[in-house]
Amino acid sequence: MTLGAGSAAASVIAGASFGYKLLWVQPVAMFLGVMMLGALSNVVLTTGERPYKSFGREIGKWLVVLWALGTIMSSIIWHFPQYGLAASAARDLGALQEIVSIPPEITAASSAVDEAMKTNDPAIIDQAKANLSKVTSESTPLGLGFTTAGLAISFGIGILILCINIVTTFNYGGDSKGVRIYEWFLRGCIALVVVMFGIVVVAKIDVVAAEAGEIFKGFIGWYGIPNLWNVDGSLNNSTVTQVLGMLGAAVGINMTFLYPYSLLKKGWGVHHKKLARWDLGMTMFLPFVLVTSLVIIAMKVGGVYDGADVVNTTIRPLGAAKALGGVLGENAGRVIFDLGLIGMTCGAISTHMVVCGFTFCEMLGLEQTKKRFRLFALTPAIGILGVVATLPIWFPVAASAVCFTMLPIAYLTFLIMNNKRSYIGDAVGSGVPRFLFNSILVIALAVATIGSGIKIYGNVIKKIMPAKEPAAELVVPTDSKV
């Protein structure tokens, strides 16, 4: 679930903007998330109870209702960009076969918007966006911005991915064999992603070897947060937002709901605690760090990073794919990068469907039958429209308000439950290990709170209450009569 469009975009921007210097951020973010999930697994495996009911009884019903609603909303909302990224990658593959998906005039207008964004001038940006909207509505079918061939490619890859994920997700709603089939499907997606991005990096192994020292410094946080201060001594908000946003959003609220039920689904109990910790490390932390690090390194060795150490807000994953076209020859690097992006979205889409199947049954108090699970698992399938369309502005704003607010609340709930001796007894731990573990959980809670605050400000407050431009000063010509 975490290896999707968001991870791809964050890693591409981090590598394109700062080279190796932010390699430390994703491992730290995922480590804190894994620790919190470790606390959750300790509670669930100790009691064997389904967390929605038990947490509602121990903490409060309304908190778990918001937890479930945030899970469903985030799974549906973030379904759209997964399909959007997959379709973009497919259209880029089509472009290698000289299939025109986007008319040249729209490409030119989009480039003008990117250039306008660099000026930070609202008037210039609005004018460029208005021109893009006009050109799009006048030159493409239904005003969607794509040629007929582009629409065919977009919906073709969307329908293919949806069909694959329906088959694999429905297996998860079946017996234990179906669960194993589904999990092998996810492993296959992760392996594809690692191999694809790994090939891009290995192709430039000479550069990687020569810059091994800089890569090591990036992982240990040698450079901290680069370009943290503006020339006037104030904090560089764009850099702080990029880093804290990455730290606070590595683990989404829908992941926290799915994880404990995946443990129970596999029949794990109190004797599987060590296995659960190993599972988090080897099948969540390690793949996430591998993929995000490979993407960041690829941005540097592929020449996308220009050394400016300024957040590049115009770079997109597909732009990075094109920039890497020369890594393995004229087109091979681009093909591999595109396939990696498609693999990332495919795995994320399937887990969004699975979590909706679980969550609806739990929230509505229904027994999880095959029929119900499969029906509810289809809820986020509307996200397939993301291959050609974006959400109306109010939709992600509403989702962000719930999802980003609930993550710190969910973390606080896990921290409390993991230390509630009246509920889990001696499983709360003791001595120095308990102190150290709780210290890490508090840090994870603080980072999630800060990251969520930044996301809420950027995704909700600024969109609802945009900053007003200062009134233009009235200038009276000297020869005027007043």
HUQUI-V399030 format. One record per residue. N is the residue number from 1. RES is the residue in one small letter. PHI is phi in degrees with one decimal (999 if undefined). Layout:
BEGIN
n: <N	N>
res: <RES	RES>
phi: <PHI	PHI>
END
This chain:
BEGIN
n: <1	2	3	4	5	6	7	8	9	10	11	12	13	14	15	16	17	18	19	20	21	22	23	24	25	26	27	28	29	30	31	32	33	34	35	36	37	38	39	40	41	42	43	44	45	46	47	48	49	50	51	52	53	54	55	56	57	58	59	60	61	62	63	64	65	66	67	68	69	70	71	72	73	74	75	76	77	78	79	80	81	82	83	84	85	86	87	88	89	90	91	92	93	94	95	96	97	98	99	100	101	102	103	104	105	106	107	108	109	110	111	112	113	114	115	116	117	118	119	120	121	122	123	124	125	126	127	128	129	130	131	132	133	134	135	136	137	138	139	140	141	142	143	144	145	146	147	148	149	150	151	152	153	154	155	156	157	158	159	160	161	162	163	164	165	166	167	168	169	170	171	172	173	174	175	176	177	178	179	180	181	182	183	184	185	186	187	188	189	190	191	192	193	194	195	196	197	198	199	200	201	202	203	204	205	206	207	208	209	210	211	212	213	214	215	216	217	218	219	220	221	222	223	224	225	226	227	228	229	230	231	232	233	234	235	236	237	238	239	240	241	242	243	244	245	246	247	248	249	250	251	252	253	254	255	256	257	258	259	260	261	262	263	264	265	266	267	268	269	270	271	272	273	274	275	276	277	278	279	280	281	282	283	284	285	286	287	288	289	290	291	292	293	294	295	296	297	298	299	300	301	302	303	304	305	306	307	308	309	310	311	312	313	314	315	316	317	318	319	320	321	322	323	324	325	326	327	328	329	330	331	332	333	334	335	336	337	338	339	340	341	342	343	344	345	346	347	348	349	350	351	352	353	354	355	356	357	358	359	360	361	362	363	364	365	366	367	368	369	370	371	372	373	374	375	376	377	378	379	380	381	382	383	384	385	386	387	388	389	390	391	392	393	394	395	396	397	398	399	400	401	402	403	404	405	406	407	408	409	410	411	412	413	414	415	416	417	418	419	420	421	422	423	424	425	426	427	428	429	430	431	432	433	434	435	436	437	438	439	440	441	442	443	444	445	446	447	448	449	450	451	452	453	454	455	456	457	458	459	460	461	462	463	464	465	466	467	468	469	470	471	472	473	474	475	476	477	478	479	480	481	482>
res: <m	t	l	g	a	g	s	a	a	a	s	v	i	a	g	a	s	f	g	y	k	l	l	w	v	q	p	v	a	m	f	l	g	v	m	m	l	g	a	l	s	n	v	v	l	t	t	g	e	r	p	y	k	s	f	g	r	e	i	g	k	w	l	v	v	l	w	a	l	g	t	i	m	s	s	i	i	w	h	f	p	q	y	g	l	a	a	s	a	a	r	d	l	g	a	l	q	e	i	v	s	i	p	p	e	i	t	a	a	s	s	a	v	d	e	a	m	k	t	n	d	p	a	i	i	d	q	a	k	a	n	l	s	k	v	t	s	e	s	t	p	l	g	l	g	f	t	t	a	g	l	a	i	s	f	g	i	g	i	l	i	l	c	i	n	i	v	t	t	f	n	y	g	g	d	s	k	g	v	r	i	y	e	w	f	l	r	g	c	i	a	l	v	v	v	m	f	g	i	v	v	v	a	k	i	d	v	v	a	a	e	a	g	e	i	f	k	g	f	i	g	w	y	g	i	p	n	l	w	n	v	d	g	s	l	n	n	s	t	v	t	q	v	l	g	m	l	g	a	a	v	g	i	n	m	t	f	l	y	p	y	s	l	l	k	k	g	w	g	v	h	h	k	k	l	a	r	w	d	l	g	m	t	m	f	l	p	f	v	l	v	t	s	l	v	i	i	a	m	k	v	g	g	v	y	d	g	a	d	v	v	n	t	t	i	r	p	l	g	a	a	k	a	l	g	g	v	l	g	e	n	a	g	r	v	i	f	d	l	g	l	i	g	m	t	c	g	a	i	s	t	h	m	v	v	c	g	f	t	f	c	e	m	l	g	l	e	q	t	k	k	r	f	r	l	f	a	l	t	p	a	i	g	i	l	g	v	v	a	t	l	p	i	w	f	p	v	a	a	s	a	v	c	f	t	m	l	p	i	a	y	l	t	f	l	i	m	n	n	k	r	s	y	i	g	d	a	v	g	s	g	v	p	r	f	l	f	n	s	i	l	v	i	a	l	a	v	a	t	i	g	s	g	i	k	i	y	g	n	v	i	k	k	i	m	p	a	k	e	p	a	a	e	l	v	v	p	t	d	s	k	v>
phi: <999	-82.0	-92.0	-133.2	-60.9	-63.2	-63.5	-61.9	-63.8	-62.6	-70.8	-62.0	-64.5	-62.0	-70.2	-69.8	-92.0	-130.0	62.9	-81.4	-69.4	-109.9	-61.0	-76.1	-66.6	-63.1	-60.8	-64.9	-60.4	-70.8	-60.0	-64.3	-64.5	-64.9	-61.9	-66.8	-66.6	-63.6	-64.3	-64.1	-65.8	-60.8	-67.9	-68.0	-72.6	-70.3	-94.7	73.8	-87.4	-73.4	-63.5	-60.7	-73.9	-68.6	-67.8	-62.9	-70.7	-85.9	-111.4	152.7	-64.3	-66.5	-64.5	-73.7	-64.5	-65.0	-59.2	-68.6	-62.8	-61.9	-64.2	-66.1	-62.1	-67.2	-65.4	-74.9	-61.2	-81.8	-71.5	-60.3	-66.7	-63.0	-65.9	-62.0	-68.0	-61.9	-65.3	-61.8	-63.5	-65.4	-66.0	-67.2	-63.8	-65.1	-62.9	-67.0	-98.4	62.6	-92.3	-84.2	-96.7	-125.1	-56.5	-55.6	-66.5	-74.9	-59.5	-65.5	-66.5	-65.5	-62.9	-64.6	-64.8	-59.2	-66.2	-64.6	-60.4	-69.8	-79.3	58.7	-98.4	-55.7	-65.4	-67.0	-64.2	-62.4	-65.0	-64.9	-67.3	-64.6	-65.3	-62.0	-62.7	-65.3	-63.1	-62.7	-68.3	-90.7	-116.6	-133.1	-58.7	61.9	66.9	-88.6	93.3	-129.4	-72.2	-59.8	-64.5	-63.9	-64.8	-63.8	-64.1	-61.3	-71.8	-62.6	-69.3	-63.9	-66.1	-61.4	-63.8	-62.4	-63.4	-60.2	-74.5	-63.0	-61.6	-70.0	-67.6	-63.4	-61.7	-65.1	-82.7	-100.3	-90.0	-63.4	-64.1	-62.5	-61.3	-64.7	-61.7	-62.8	-67.0	-68.8	-62.1	-63.0	-60.4	-63.2	-62.0	-64.6	-61.5	-60.3	-62.6	-60.6	-64.1	-61.8	-72.2	-63.8	-60.9	-60.2	-71.5	-62.0	-60.7	-112.4	-61.1	-64.0	-68.7	-59.8	-63.9	-67.5	-108.6	-57.9	-62.7	-67.4	-63.8	-61.7	-61.2	-63.0	-69.8	-91.9	74.2	-56.2	-93.6	58.2	-104.0	-68.4	52.2	-76.6	-116.8	-78.5	-63.9	-87.5	91.2	-86.0	-67.6	-81.5	-61.2	-65.1	-69.2	-61.2	-62.2	-60.9	-72.4	-68.9	-62.8	-65.5	-66.3	-85.1	-122.3	-67.2	-114.1	-88.8	-63.9	-67.8	-66.6	-67.0	-79.3	-69.0	-56.1	-62.7	-73.1	-66.7	-66.0	-66.6	-61.1	-85.0	78.7	-77.8	-141.5	-60.8	-81.8	-104.7	-62.1	-65.4	-63.6	-63.4	-65.9	-63.0	-61.8	-62.0	-70.5	-87.8	-110.4	-124.5	-62.7	-62.8	-61.0	-61.9	-65.3	-59.6	-66.8	-63.1	-68.4	-62.9	-64.3	-61.8	-63.5	-61.2	-62.6	-77.8	-70.6	-84.4	85.7	-72.9	-73.6	-102.9	87.0	-78.2	56.1	-127.5	-59.0	-89.9	-83.3	-99.1	-71.1	-126.6	-52.3	-71.8	-64.8	-65.2	-60.8	-66.4	-65.8	-89.9	-58.3	-89.9	-65.8	-115.4	113.6	-61.8	-126.7	-60.8	-62.7	-66.4	-61.8	-63.1	-63.0	-62.2	-64.0	-62.9	-63.9	-63.8	-61.9	-62.4	-69.1	-63.3	-66.1	-66.2	-60.5	-64.8	-72.5	-60.4	-66.7	-61.1	-66.7	-68.1	-60.3	-66.6	-65.2	-60.8	-61.5	-66.6	-65.4	-88.5	68.8	-101.1	-66.0	-81.7	-93.5	-56.6	-62.6	-67.1	-58.2	-66.7	-65.1	-68.9	-65.0	-82.7	-53.5	-78.1	-61.0	-60.9	-62.2	-59.8	-64.5	-64.7	-66.1	-133.6	-133.6	-109.9	-76.0	-61.6	-58.4	-71.5	-70.1	-66.1	-63.0	-63.5	-66.1	-61.5	-59.2	-80.8	-65.5	-72.5	-74.0	-76.1	-59.2	-62.0	-65.7	-63.0	-60.3	-62.9	-61.5	-64.5	-63.3	-65.6	-64.4	-71.4	-116.5	-92.0	-61.8	-67.9	-106.0	-112.2	62.9	-70.3	-67.3	-68.6	88.6	-160.7	66.1	-61.5	-57.0	-65.3	-62.3	-64.7	-63.6	-65.1	-63.3	-65.1	-63.6	-65.2	-63.4	-61.4	-63.7	-63.5	-65.6	-62.4	-65.5	-64.7	-61.5	-66.3	-60.1	-65.6	-65.1	-63.5	-64.0	-75.6	-93.7	-120.0	-60.9	-67.3	-81.2	-78.6	-125.5	-62.0	-63.1	-84.1	-73.0	-60.7	-62.5	-66.0	-73.8	-76.9	-114.0	-103.3	-55.8	-66.2	-95.6	-82.4	-101.4	-111.6>
END
